[in-house]
């Protein structure tokens, strides 16, 4: 369970539907502190979801110490608050699943990724034609299956399921840059044939025009992985995947108490 559920923040962070809000504009332009403040002030499901995601970006990519945990816990609470306003809000549910997955990685407790999986499976059931719903669950299977035998057995994750879900995601339409980054990491961690495919996918992502600062941040990380893929060495690729993942630089973030399970269990998640 040591590498527990690196559902990289990545995926689906670009899917918020409230494109017209000030909070979302701040997020797109990379002012994550402002996006968090404005999103809370809006006090809507959209606004609080944007605040949640802004905290995940700050904690996951812009913080290198234990304060990353504070941002993570703040993100969870903002998403829970969003679901109090609208417990069927797609982006709030998906963002909460992402945040809970990171908490599971941090404290090595199956409650959090198990709950994340339940949320993602519910989203897929409710939105059977949504590419992001398939891809998000695919990323969950990808990262949990990579965490080791105990995680695979306990949480019933597999690369086979991940592959199937990613395929379904692409067949249901265009998926966003963050989710394609998760697919890239899935391929890079796979067989020799999959690593060759990953090389071509990475080339395409690095060459693509991006339209938000978050996508630009991820594109820089795609380039790091591309350089590792060029070497053809699994050791280099594995190291690159770890280094480009969210919260990988947060020293001491594991030393803070778990996010209260009761706050999650008592929430109307859907």
GIVEN-V893061 format. One record per helix or strand of 3 or more residues. SS is the DSSP state (A for helix, B for strand). FROM is the first residue (numbers start at 0). LEN is the number of residues. If there is no record, write none. Layout:
# GIVEN-V893061
ss=SS from=FROM len=LEN
ss=SS from=FROM len=LEN
This chain:
# GIVEN-V893061
ss=A from=21 len=7
ss=A from=31 len=11
ss=A from=44 len=17
ss=A from=66 len=19
ss=A from=89 len=18
ss=A from=109 len=17
ss=A from=130 len=15
ss=A from=148 len=7
ss=A from=158 len=13
ss=A from=176 len=12
ss=A from=191 len=16
ss=A from=212 len=19
ss=A from=233 len=11
ss=A from=252 len=3
ss=A from=260 len=5
